[in-house]
Amino acid sequence: MEFPLPRLVECVPNFSEGRRPDVIKTITDAIASTPGAVLLDASSDASHNRTVVTFVAPAESAVEAAFRGIAKARELIDLTTHRGEHPRIGATDVCPFIPLGDTTMDECVALAKQLGERVGKELGIPVFLYERAASRPDRTNLADVRRGEFEKARDDIGTNPDRTPDFGPNKIHATAGATVIGARPFLVAYNVYLGPATNVAVAKEVAKKVRFSSGGLPCVKGLGLEVDGQAQVSMNLTDTDTTPIWRAYEAVKAEAAARGVDVTWSEIVGLVPERAVLETAAHSVQLRGFSRAMVLEQKVAEAMASETVNEFVAAVASSAPVPGGGSVAAHVGALAGALAQMVAGLTVGKKKYVAVDAEMRTLAASADALKTRLAALVTLDAAAYAVVSSAYKLPKESPEQQATRDVAIQAALMHAAAVPLDTARAATEVAALAAICAEKGNANAASDAGVSALLAEAACRGAAYNVRINVSSMSDKAAGAPMAAEATRLVAAASESATRATLAIEKQIG
């Protein structure tokens, strides 16, 4: 048996807020509250006054997760008072979907349009489609859509036919502005710093030299900015196969050196594909014949991806910390979902159960989606542990290092609690489906429905333990308290469903 991943998409909404942690947390919590959505990163910059959020979700959940974040941003961000270095047109400035795995770009385009229609209709925010989802050539490039920012859009939308939005009202939202939604390949946000703010003019010249629109590197967009008293060349690398990170860095370094300025440091905002980092590392030390296949963790991931049940059990039994209780809980939940789907399938098409045929067809589809989601959480839980482990290994010799380490540990534990919380949510949904199967499904499969309900309850309880233990390890336990409280509520709900299933089965078998 294999543990297949669902058809996943990545979504990277950019919010025009980087200075109020409470607002950012409310927005990210709204996204993470969507079943199936897993928050991977939230990178805030006070000078830009902007936060870049990265989450992954099954295609069927991605639009809802993004919509919840956009709705909260509309509620909490007022662009009439917003100031920051980064260009922006909306409270949710831009929201792209990126295909992962077997998901296609066409599917992401469809998601962008679904989201755009909802945002325009339900939130009253004008929406422009860009990149692969663009409805017209002059809207492919984000910079063209955003030119003049919120202030210019406020005057143009409704008066200039070229600024008629693709969805929503033909007027700017008074405080939330407009939102640009699209589909694109993976993009790396990469910044190179050129020393003090006195070098901003040089940064602007260098950005103009390296960006493609001015005759520079292909698939590179660039701006020269002042950030935290430093000169920054801010770049978006839209195709790192065409222009890798190291090439962008070397181009900036060379152009800056020609103007008598040295590069001081660089940074990646948000997440980056492993391949891009490995390629940069290999180039820096001139490794010959290097490939991803030489990386230990890659070999481990490949081995895990094709595990049999016996191999998975053996891996759990080993002295390695992963896969552990969180992965096992997710795996048990996936089995519960599979059993619920089976019982529903044994009910569909039977004359005796014609009254519940439509309900069982819907239930089978829901159980299938939950089964897939829980199977993915087996791997995600192990990955979350790795993030926590890495955070604890950060240096702590100086006060600055200790502070950085503390923040990293808190963030890693929040993520490590969020993953099993998603497992608990999914398992609770499975338990409810199993109870319906026990009460209304094929009586010949009543015991299977009962096993499904009990497994789902166990999966939920196990996941809740993992949520609570991660929260108990946090320095800021108050931040994780809502997750622990939700986990407790989910256990109660799963137990109630298991009790319903048990009563129905006992009634049938006497």
Residue pairs with C-beta under 8 A, 6 or more apart in sequence:
1 308
1 309
2 305
2 306
2 307
3 305
3 307
3 312
3 331
3 334
3 375
3 376
3 378
3 379
4 372
4 375
5 101
5 375
5 376
5 379
6 36
6 58
6 59
6 369
6 372
6 373
6 375
6 376
7 58
7 59
7 101
7 102
7 103
7 107
8 56
8 57
8 58
8 59
8 100
8 101
8 103
8 376
9 56
9 57
9 58
9 59
9 62
9 97
9 98
9 99
9 100
9 103
9 107
9 108
9 111
10 54
10 55
10 56
10 97
10 98
10 99
10 100
10 186
11 54
11 55
11 56
11 57
11 62
11 65
11 66
11 95
11 96
11 97
11 98
12 52
12 53
12 54
12 95
12 96
12 98
12 187
12 270
13 31
13 53
13 66
13 69
13 70
13 92
13 94
13 95
14 50
14 51
14 52
14 53
14 92
14 93
14 94
14 95
15 24
15 27
15 50
15 51
15 53
15 69
15 73
15 77
15 91
15 92
15 93
16 49
16 50
16 73
16 77
16 79
16 82
16 84
16 88
16 90
16 91
16 92
16 93
16 177
17 23
17 24
17 27
17 44
17 49
17 50
17 51
17 73
17 76
17 77
17 82
17 91
18 24
18 44
18 45
18 46
18 47
18 48
18 49
18 50
18 51
18 84
19 44
19 46
19 49
21 44
23 76
23 77
24 42
24 44
24 51
25 479
26 72
26 76
27 51
27 53
27 69
27 72
27 73
27 76
28 39
28 42
28 53
28 69
29 482
30 68
30 69
30 71
30 72
31 37
31 39
31 53
31 55
31 65
31 66
31 68
31 69
32 38
32 39
32 55
32 65
32 418
33 68
34 57
34 61
34 64
34 65
34 68
35 61
35 373
35 422
35 425
35 426
35 429
36 57
36 58
36 60
36 61
36 65
36 373
36 422
36 426
37 55
37 56
37 57
37 61
37 62
37 64
37 65
37 422
38 55
38 56
38 57
38 380
38 418
38 419
38 422
39 53
39 54
39 55
39 415
39 418
40 54
40 55
40 56
40 271
40 415
41 52
41 53
41 54
41 270
41 271
42 51
42 52
42 53
42 54
43 51
43 52
43 269
43 270
44 50
44 51
44 52
45 51
45 86
45 227
45 269
46 228
47 84
47 85
47 225
47 226
47 227
47 228
48 84
48 85
48 86
48 225
48 227
49 82
49 83
49 84
49 85
49 86
50 84
50 86
50 88
50 93
52 189
52 269
52 270
53 69
54 270
54 271
55 65
56 100
57 65
58 369
58 372
58 373
58 376
59 103
59 107
59 111
60 369
62 97
62 111
63 111
63 114
63 115
63 118
66 95
66 97
66 115
67 115
67 118
67 119
67 122
69 92
70 91
70 92
70 95
70 115
70 119
70 123
70 125
70 179
71 122
71 123
73 91
73 92
73 176
74 91
74 92
74 123
74 125
74 173
74 175
74 176
76 91
77 91
77 175
77 176
78 91
78 175
79 88
79 90
79 91
79 150
79 175
79 176
79 177
80 174
80 175
82 88
82 150
85 225
85 226
85 227
86 225
86 234
87 143
87 146
87 149
87 223
88 146
88 149
88 150
88 177
89 145
89 146
89 149
89 150
89 153
89 177
89 178
89 179
89 180
90 125
90 150
90 173
90 176
90 177
90 178
90 179
90 180
91 175
91 176
91 177
91 179
92 125
92 176
92 179
93 146
93 179
93 180
94 130
94 142
94 146
94 179
94 180
94 181
94 182
95 115
95 179
95 180
95 181
95 182
96 112
96 130
96 131
96 181
96 182
96 183
96 184
96 187
97 108
97 111
97 112
97 115
97 182
97 183
97 184
98 108
98 183
98 184
98 185
98 186
98 187
99 105
99 107
99 108
99 183
99 185
105 132
105 183
105 185
108 132
108 133
108 183
109 132
109 133
109 183
111 183
112 129
112 133
112 181
112 182
112 183
113 129
113 133
115 181
116 127
116 129
116 133
116 166
116 167
116 168
116 181
117 127
117 167
119 125
119 127
119 167
119 168
119 179
119 181
120 126
120 127
120 165
120 166
120 167
120 168
120 169
121 167
121 168
123 168
123 173
123 176
124 168
124 169
124 173
125 168
125 173
125 176
125 177
125 178
125 179
126 157
126 165
126 167
126 168
126 169
126 170
126 171
126 172
126 173
126 178
126 179
127 165
127 166
127 167
127 168
127 178
127 179
127 180
127 181
128 139
128 145
128 165
128 166
128 178
128 179
128 180
128 181
129 135
129 139
129 166
129 167
129 180
129 181
129 182
130 139
130 140
130 141
130 142
130 145
130 180
130 181
130 182
131 140
131 142
131 182
131 183
131 184
132 182
132 183
132 184
133 181
133 182
133 183
134 140
134 182
135 166
138 144
138 162
139 145
141 213
142 180
142 182
142 221
143 213
143 221
145 180
146 180
148 156
150 172
150 177
150 178
153 163
153 172
153 177
153 178
154 172
154 177
156 162
156 163
157 163
157 164
157 165
157 170
157 171
157 172
157 178
158 170
158 171
158 172
164 170
165 178
172 178
184 238
185 238
185 239
186 240
186 273
187 236
187 237
187 238
188 236
188 237
188 240
188 245
188 268
188 272
188 273
188 276
189 234
189 235
189 236
189 237
189 268
189 269
189 270
190 235
190 236
190 237
190 245
190 248
190 249
190 266
190 267
190 268
190 269
191 227
191 232
191 233
191 234
191 235
191 266
191 267
191 268
191 269
192 232
192 233
192 235
192 248
192 249
192 252
192 253
192 263
192 265
192 266
193 227
193 230
193 231
193 232
193 233
193 263
193 264
193 265
193 266
193 267
194 202
194 203
194 206
194 230
194 231
194 232
194 233
194 252
194 256
194 261
194 262
194 263
194 264
195 230
195 231
195 261
195 262
195 264
196 229
196 230
196 231
197 226
197 229
197 230
197 231
198 231
199 231
199 261
200 224
200 225
200 226
200 231
201 224
202 224
202 231
202 256
202 259
202 261
203 224
203 225
203 226
203 231
203 232
203 233
204 223
204 224
205 224
205 255
205 259
206 222
206 224
206 233
206 252
206 255
206 256
206 259
207 222
207 223
207 224
207 233
207 234
207 235
208 214
208 216
208 222
208 224
209 216
209 251
209 255
210 216
210 217
210 220
210 222
210 233
210 235
210 248
210 251
210 252
210 255
211 217
211 220
211 221
211 222
211 235
212 218
212 219
212 220
212 221
213 221
216 222
216 251
217 243
217 247
217 248
217 251
218 239
218 242
218 243
219 237
219 238
219 239
219 240
219 242
219 243
220 235
220 236
220 237
220 238
220 243
220 248
221 235
221 236
221 238
222 233
222 234
222 235
222 236
223 233
223 234
224 231
224 232
224 233
224 234
225 231
225 232
225 234
226 232
227 234
230 264
231 261
233 252
233 256
235 248
235 252
237 243
237 244
237 245
237 248
240 273
240 275
240 276
240 279
244 276
244 279
244 280
244 283
245 268
245 272
245 276
245 277
245 279
245 280
246 279
246 280
246 283
246 284
249 263
249 266
249 280
252 263
253 263
256 262
256 263
274 292
275 292
278 290
278 292
278 295
281 287
282 290
292 298
293 299
304 315
304 379
304 382
307 315
312 323
312 331
315 323
316 323
316 324
316 327
316 328
321 385
321 389
322 381
322 382
322 385
322 386
323 378
323 381
323 382
324 381
324 382
324 385
325 462
325 465
325 466
326 381
326 382
326 384
326 385
326 419
326 420
326 423
326 462
326 463
326 466
327 377
327 378
327 379
327 381
327 382
328 462
329 381
329 420
329 423
329 427
329 458
329 459
329 460
329 462
329 463
329 466
330 374
330 375
330 377
330 378
330 380
330 381
330 420
330 423
330 459
330 463
331 374
331 375
331 378
332 455
332 458
332 459
332 462
333 370
333 374
333 377
333 423
333 426
333 427
333 430
333 455
333 456
333 459
333 460
333 463
334 371
334 372
334 374
334 375
334 378
335 455
336 427
336 430
336 431
336 434
336 451
336 452
336 453
336 455
336 456
336 459
337 367
337 368
337 370
337 371
337 374
337 426
337 430
337 433
337 452
337 456
338 367
338 371
339 434
339 448
339 449
339 451
339 452
339 455
340 363
340 367
340 430
340 433
340 434
340 437
340 449
340 452
340 456
341 364
341 367
341 368
341 371
342 445
342 448
343 434
343 437
343 441
343 442
343 445
343 448
343 449
343 452
344 360
344 361
344 363
344 364
344 367
344 433
344 437
344 441
345 364
346 441
346 442
346 444
346 445
347 353
347 356
347 357
347 360
347 437
347 440
347 441
347 442
347 445
348 357
348 360
348 361
348 364
349 357
350 442
353 360
353 440
353 441
353 442
356 440
356 441
359 436
359 440
360 437
360 440
360 441
363 433
363 436
363 437
366 429
366 433
367 430
367 433
370 426
370 429
370 430
370 433
371 430
373 422
373 426
374 423
374 426
374 427
374 430
374 459
377 419
377 420
377 422
377 423
377 426
380 419
381 419
381 420
381 423
381 466
384 412
384 415
384 416
384 418
384 419
385 416
387 412
387 415
387 416
388 409
388 412
388 413
388 416
388 470
390 412
391 405
391 408
391 409
391 411
391 412
391 413
392 405
392 409
394 401
394 404
394 405
394 408
394 409
395 401
395 405
396 402
396 405
406 475
409 475
410 474
410 475
410 476
410 479
413 470
413 471
413 473
413 474
413 480
414 470
414 474
414 479
414 480
414 483
416 466
416 470
417 466
417 467
417 470
417 471
417 480
417 483
417 484
418 483
420 463
420 464
420 466
420 467
420 470
420 487
421 463
421 467
421 483
421 486
421 487
421 490
423 459
423 460
423 463
423 466
424 459
424 460
424 463
424 464
424 467
424 486
424 487
424 490
424 491
424 494
425 490
427 456
427 457
427 459
427 460
427 463
427 490
427 494
428 456
428 460
428 490
428 493
428 494
428 497
430 452
430 456
430 459
431 453
431 456
431 457
431 460
431 493
431 494
431 497
431 498
431 501
432 493
432 497
433 452
434 449
434 450
434 452
434 453
434 456
434 497
434 498
434 501
435 449
435 453
435 497
435 498
435 500
435 501
435 504
437 445
437 448
437 449
437 452
437 501
438 446
438 449
438 450
438 453
438 500
438 501
438 502
438 504
438 505
439 500
439 501
439 504
441 449
443 508
446 504
446 505
446 508
446 509
447 505
447 509
449 501
449 504
449 505
450 501
450 502
450 505
452 501
453 497
453 498
453 500
453 501
453 502
454 498
454 501
454 502
456 494
456 497
456 498
457 491
457 494
457 495
457 497
457 498
460 490
460 491
460 494
461 491
461 494
463 487
464 487
464 488
464 490
464 491
467 483
467 484
467 487
468 484
468 487
470 480
471 477
471 480
471 481
471 483
471 484
474 480
